[in-house]
Amino acid sequence: MEQEAVRKMKEGDFEGARKIILDIEDCIRAEPSLYSRKSLLEKVARLKDIYNAHDVLEAPTIPFRNYTSFKKQENGLDGIKSKRYIKDVNDGVVSIEDCIEVVIENCCNTVFSHFRCDKSVVLNNIKNCKVSCSGHQIRVNGCQDVELEVHTSTGVFLQNSKGIVVKKYGAEKNNKFEDVYDFSSPFESRNYTIFSNQE
């Protein structure tokens, strides 16, 4: 796959090369062997360097807008106790009980107070929100102008999102909040900003 990606870049087929690199990144998540994952990560880094030398992507940066007036609103939950599903909340402040998994969908101008979950936090189509959470993995799909304050053991994964601000939550060790993987723009960090040092 690596040689095929290099060949496509030399031929000017950057979209084809990008898809191959994304396929290799998908293999990393599924690979059970630590050694193989490390090898695949090195391969992806080499390919991204080659790609960036041949093609420069241009994507606009959209600044995060702060909203200060919120009304308190209870979260609407559907599903079993171990999984929280919150959707269609606008202009609110939401608190979520600690659980195994959380999905937040179609929300706007809302603050989600800090919560913890054992597995994934999935954010789908939320705009102008602030989310504070601790989870194994943070997935962000189709979101815009979102401030994340997170503690994660694997990283933050973006797709079709822009204007994402990622901050560290708490002082616990092994926080991989700086490991942000943007599948829509895997070679540059124009869709998100990381704030490493906080008071």
C-alpha positions, 0 to 999 in steps of 0.5 A: 500500500505504501508504494502504491500511495507514493506512485499515485503522488508521483502521478499527481493523483493526490486524492487516491494517495490520501485515500490509501493513507486513510486506509492505513490509518484505519488499519492502525486502530484495528491492529492488535500488535503494538509493534505493528501499530508503531510500524504503521504509524511510522509508515503513515508519517513518512507518507504524510511528509511525502504528500505535504512536499507535493501538495498543500491543502488550503482550508479556512480556519473558523474561530470559536465564538463564546456564548455566555447566556445559557439557561439550565436544562435537564438532559433528555436520555433515551436508551439503557442506563449504561449509554447516554443519548442526548439530542436536540438541546439548544441554548442550555447547560446539560449535566450527564451522569457518569456512564459507559458511553455517551452520544450527543447529537444535533445540539447548539449553543449548549454547555455540557458540564464535565462527565466521565464515561468508560468508552467513547464520547461521540459528538454528532452535528453539534455547533457552538458548544462547550463539552467537558468530558473524560473518556477512552475515545472522543469522536467528533463528526460534522461539528463546528465551533466546539470547545472540548476540555478532555481527558482521553486515553487514546485521543480525539478523532475528527471527521468533517468538523471545523473550528474545534478547540481542544484543551486539557482537562484536569491534572491526571497523567496519561492524558492524550488530548493532544493526539488529534486525528483529523480524517477530513484533513489528515495532513494539516491541523487547520480544522482544530487548535490545541491549547496545551498549557492551562492555568 
